[in-house]
Every structure is written in C-alpha cells, then in structure tokens.
Amino acid sequence: MIHRLAAIACLLLLTACGEAVPQNGSSRILLLGDSLLAFNKAQGRAVSHAIEAELDEPVIDRSVSGARFLYALPISGSAGLNIASQYRDGDWDWIVLNGGGNDIWMGCGCGHCAGRIDRLITSDGRKGRIPATVSDLRATGAQVIFVGYMRTPGVQSPIEGCADEGDEMDRRLSRLAALDRGVHFLPLADLVPEGDRSYHGIDLIHPSPKASAAIGGRVAAIIRKNDR
C-alpha cells in the first residue's frame, strides 16, 4: 500500500511539472508562477496561449497551480511547486512571473499577514524572496514582467478578505519595478469590471479563459513596447 501511494505521489508530481524547455532554443519567452498563469492550460486557453497568439511566437509555460515562493519541500518544490525552482536555463529575452497569493492565502489566511508579506517583499521593494528571485532572473539577461492578481468582481468569494493584502503587494511590487528598467510590474486590480463574473471561474478565484486572454494581451503589449 505504501509503494502504491508513493507511485501515485510521483505521478502527481510529474503532472505538476511545467512545460519542458526544448533544446533548440526555439522560444525566447518563459512563464513561471501559479494558477493565475497555469489555469486553462488543458483547454489551450491559458495566459501563455494568449501571448503566443498575440505575438505569433512560441512561449514556454512552466507555471504550476498551487505554487509558492515560500516553499521548503525539495521534491515537490523541484517539480514546480516552488516558483523559483520552475526556472530552466535558456536564451530568454522575457520571463513572465507571478506568485505570492498562495503564500498569503494558504499561509496566513489573509489575516495578520504583515510578517509573511515582508518575507515575500519588504515595503521598499528591495528585500525578500520575490526581489531575490527577480534579481536572479534579471542576472540571466532577460527582462522580467511580474504579473499581479485580479480582484473579485464585487461579490463574495473565498478571497474577498485578501483585498487589502493584494493592494499592499501591488504597492511593493511597483516599488520593486521602479528600481530596474528591465523589470515591469503588470497590476491587474483594474481588470475585472464591477459585478462582472465572466473574468473568473466558478470558484471566483481563478481566471476564466476570457481573463487569461486579457492578461496575455496585456503581457504581450509590454513585450511589444519594450522589445530590444
């Protein structure tokens, strides 16, 4: 029975892994993050698919639902549940990154989260796990787009209580981006019109295909504007 459970666990880890990086260097855009980017992959309508359609070029998507920045387990972390561990070497011009929501929601339930947010990113945007990860990614020569989170459409949802934490994270991420011209922060606080549920899945947490397309369009616009 133990061996059977271990086999199931290994299978789950394999399915959690993001897209493999081809050896021929055919893509210059890499996605890392959590379900904001990973959702709708099965239907071919995730954020990465929208970027590919907008720019007419391939995108490697290694994002994994449930991934965090503050993640200590080594095996599942290397399989993609640790966002920094999703990275693979490549000739990347652009790395699209998101995360932090699972660290806050699952780590402190969006209550008394000041210490956890500081571990992710300090108020000046200079220290914490997120700035360290962004610095490592920038050291590869790639420009980095950090994508924020959508807000709920003014109706009760499981993350309704996280709005203040989301606003504070956006402020800190904006300060991080201001420190480096090669880092671009894409907030999504204005993406969802009041009362419009069509940008969310049935759980009112994850993006619908419509939202993934809109997010991909905004990412593509930043790449077009800042391509060297």
C-alpha positions as CSV (number, residue, x, y, z in Angstrom):
1,M,0.0,0.0,0.0
2,I,2.9,2.4,0.9
3,H,4.5,1.7,-2.5
4,R,1.2,2.3,-4.3
5,L,0.8,5.7,-2.5
6,A,4.4,6.6,-3.4
7,A,3.7,5.8,-7.0
8,I,0.6,8.0,-7.0
9,A,2.5,10.8,-5.4
10,C,5.2,10.6,-8.0
11,L,2.6,10.6,-10.8
12,L,1.0,13.8,-9.3
13,L,4.4,15.4,-9.2
14,L,5.1,14.6,-12.8
15,T,1.8,16.1,-13.9
16,A,2.6,19.2,-11.8
17,C,5.8,19.9,-13.7
18,G,5.6,22.7,-16.2
19,E,6.4,22.5,-19.9
20,A,9.8,21.1,-20.9
21,V,12.3,23.5,-22.4
22,P,13.3,22.5,-25.9
23,Q,17.0,22.2,-26.6
24,N,16.8,24.0,-29.9
25,G,16.2,27.4,-28.3
26,S,13.0,28.0,-30.3
27,S,11.4,30.2,-27.7
28,R,12.6,33.4,-26.0
29,I,9.7,33.8,-23.6
30,L,9.3,31.8,-20.4
31,L,6.4,31.8,-17.9
32,L,6.8,31.0,-14.2
33,G,4.2,31.2,-11.5
34,D,1.0,29.8,-10.0
35,S,-2.6,29.2,-11.2
36,L,-3.1,32.7,-12.4
37,L,-0.9,31.8,-15.3
38,A,-1.4,28.0,-15.3
39,F,-5.2,27.9,-15.3
40,N,-7.0,27.0,-18.6
41,K,-4.0,25.1,-20.0
42,A,-6.0,22.0,-20.6
43,Q,-8.3,23.9,-23.0
44,G,-5.4,25.6,-24.7
45,R,-6.6,28.9,-23.4
46,A,-4.1,29.9,-20.7
47,V,-2.2,33.1,-20.5
48,S,0.7,31.6,-22.4
49,H,-1.6,30.6,-25.3
50,A,-2.9,34.2,-25.5
51,I,0.7,35.6,-25.6
52,E,1.5,33.2,-28.4
53,A,-1.5,34.3,-30.4
54,E,-0.8,38.0,-29.8
55,L,2.9,37.8,-30.7
56,D,2.8,34.9,-33.1
57,E,5.7,33.1,-31.4
58,P,6.1,30.2,-29.0
59,V,6.1,30.5,-25.3
60,I,7.4,28.0,-22.7
61,D,4.9,27.8,-19.8
62,R,6.3,26.2,-16.6
63,S,3.7,27.7,-14.2
64,V,2.0,25.2,-11.8
65,S,-1.2,25.7,-9.9
66,G,-0.6,25.9,-6.1
67,A,3.0,27.1,-6.5
68,R,4.5,29.4,-3.9
69,F,7.6,31.4,-3.3
70,L,8.0,30.3,0.3
71,Y,8.1,26.5,-0.2
72,A,10.6,24.2,1.6
73,L,9.8,20.7,0.4
74,P,12.5,19.7,-2.0
75,I,11.0,17.0,-4.3
76,S,7.6,18.7,-4.9
77,G,9.4,22.0,-5.0
78,S,11.7,20.9,-7.7
79,A,8.6,19.6,-9.6
80,G,7.3,23.1,-9.8
81,L,5.5,23.9,-6.5
82,N,8.5,26.2,-5.6
83,I,8.2,29.1,-8.2
84,A,11.9,29.8,-8.3
85,S,12.6,26.1,-9.0
86,Q,10.4,26.3,-12.1
87,Y,13.2,28.1,-13.9
88,R,15.2,26.3,-16.5
89,D,18.2,27.6,-18.5
90,G,17.5,29.1,-21.9
91,D,18.2,32.0,-24.2
92,W,15.3,34.0,-22.7
93,D,14.6,37.6,-23.6
94,W,11.5,37.7,-21.4
95,I,10.5,35.9,-18.2
96,V,6.9,36.4,-17.2
97,L,6.5,35.8,-13.4
98,N,3.7,35.8,-10.8
99,G,3.1,34.5,-7.3
100,G,2.7,35.2,-3.7
101,G,-1.1,34.7,-3.5
102,N,-0.8,31.1,-2.3
103,D,1.8,32.1,0.3
104,I,-0.6,34.6,1.8
105,W,-3.9,32.8,1.4
106,M,-2.7,29.4,2.5
107,G,0.0,30.7,4.8
108,C,-1.9,33.2,6.9
109,G,-5.5,33.2,5.5
110,C,-5.1,36.9,4.6
111,G,-5.2,37.8,8.3
112,H,-2.2,39.1,10.3
113,C,-0.1,38.7,7.2
114,A,2.4,41.5,7.7
115,G,5.3,39.2,8.6
116,R,4.6,36.9,5.7
117,I,4.3,39.7,3.2
118,D,7.6,41.1,4.5
119,R,9.2,37.7,3.8
120,L,8.0,37.9,0.3
121,I,8.8,41.6,-0.3
122,T,9.7,44.4,2.0
123,S,7.8,47.7,1.9
124,D,10.6,49.4,-0.1
125,G,10.6,46.6,-2.7
126,R,14.3,45.8,-2.1
127,K,14.4,42.6,0.0
128,G,12.5,39.3,0.4
129,R,12.0,36.2,-1.6
130,I,10.4,38.0,-4.6
131,P,13.1,40.6,-5.1
132,A,15.8,37.9,-4.7
133,T,14.1,35.7,-7.4
134,V,13.6,38.7,-9.7
135,S,17.3,39.6,-9.3
136,D,18.4,36.1,-10.2
137,L,16.2,36.1,-13.3
138,R,17.5,39.5,-14.3
139,A,21.0,38.2,-14.0
140,T,20.3,35.9,-16.9
141,G,19.9,39.0,-19.1
142,A,16.2,38.6,-19.5
143,Q,13.6,41.3,-18.9
144,V,11.1,40.3,-16.2
145,I,7.3,41.0,-16.2
146,F,5.8,40.5,-12.8
147,V,2.0,40.0,-13.0
148,G,-0.2,41.0,-10.1
149,Y,-3.6,39.4,-9.2
150,M,-7.1,40.1,-10.3
151,R,-9.7,41.3,-7.8
152,T,-13.1,39.8,-7.2
153,P,-16.0,41.4,-9.1
154,G,-17.7,42.9,-6.0
155,V,-19.3,39.7,-4.9
156,Q,-18.5,37.4,-2.0
157,S,-15.7,35.0,-2.8
158,P,-13.2,32.8,-0.8
159,I,-10.5,35.5,-1.3
160,E,-12.7,38.6,-0.6
161,G,-10.8,39.2,2.6
162,C,-7.5,39.4,0.7
163,A,-8.1,42.8,-1.0
164,D,-6.0,44.8,1.4
165,E,-3.1,42.4,1.2
166,G,-3.4,42.5,-2.6
167,D,-3.2,46.3,-2.6
168,E,-0.2,46.3,-0.4
169,M,1.6,43.7,-2.5
170,D,0.9,45.8,-5.6
171,R,2.4,48.9,-3.9
172,R,5.5,46.9,-3.0
173,L,5.9,45.3,-6.5
174,S,5.6,48.7,-8.1
175,R,8.5,49.9,-6.0
176,L,10.5,46.9,-7.0
177,A,9.9,47.6,-10.7
178,A,10.9,51.2,-10.2
179,L,14.4,50.1,-9.2
180,D,15.2,48.5,-12.5
181,R,14.2,49.4,-16.1
182,G,14.3,45.8,-17.0
183,V,11.6,44.9,-14.5
184,H,7.9,45.6,-15.4
185,F,5.1,45.3,-13.0
186,L,1.7,44.5,-14.5
187,P,-1.1,45.1,-12.0
188,L,-4.5,43.5,-12.6
189,A,-6.5,45.3,-10.0
190,D,-8.4,47.1,-12.8
191,L,-9.0,44.1,-15.0
192,V,-12.4,43.0,-13.7
193,P,-15.4,45.4,-14.1
194,E,-17.6,45.7,-11.0
195,G,-20.2,43.0,-11.0
196,D,-18.8,41.1,-14.0
197,R,-18.3,37.5,-13.1
198,S,-17.1,36.5,-16.6
199,Y,-13.5,37.1,-15.8
200,H,-13.5,34.3,-13.1
201,G,-14.1,30.6,-13.0
202,I,-16.9,29.2,-11.0
203,D,-14.9,29.4,-7.8
204,L,-14.5,33.2,-8.2
205,I,-10.7,32.8,-7.6
206,H,-9.2,31.6,-10.8
207,P,-9.2,33.3,-14.2
208,S,-11.7,32.3,-16.8
209,P,-10.5,31.8,-20.4
210,K,-11.7,35.3,-21.1
211,A,-9.5,36.6,-18.2
212,S,-6.5,34.6,-19.3
213,A,-6.8,36.1,-22.8
214,A,-7.0,39.6,-21.4
215,I,-3.9,39.1,-19.2
216,G,-2.0,37.6,-22.1
217,G,-2.9,40.6,-24.2
218,R,-1.5,43.0,-21.6
219,V,1.7,41.0,-21.2
220,A,2.1,41.0,-25.0
221,A,1.7,44.7,-25.1
222,I,4.5,45.2,-22.6
223,I,6.8,42.9,-24.6
224,R,6.0,44.8,-27.9
225,K,6.6,48.2,-26.2
226,N,9.9,47.2,-24.6
227,D,11.4,44.7,-27.0
228,R,15.1,45.4,-27.8
